[in-house]
């Protein structure tokens, strides 16, 4: 998790912000992250434990991004545009789909859409 002590954050904050502001696309971001991760492994040594440590940090970073940024954003959009699915906000089925690929839109069981083209 990224919640390190405040005094430890100071040495990382500005360089990390500068890198983030310099990236102009996903490729730039991927390159920056790859260089950081390769440097970390080179400094600590090429060993399974260190590779596993980096992969674990990446996975936790991904999960934290989803928890802290994506979920609140998705909740706003769901409230603006209505939920989609066969389960409503209280965990009750809105209607029973006829097939596993059918999506039943919340509060509108007559509107159905297949996940796959016919």
Secondary structure, 3 states (H helix, E strand, C coil): CCCCCHHHHHHHHHHHHHHHHHCCCHHHHHHHHHHHHHHHHHHHCCCHHHHHHHHHHHHHHHHHHHHHHHHHHHHHHHHHHCCECCECCCCCECCCCCCCCEEEECCCCCCEEECCCC
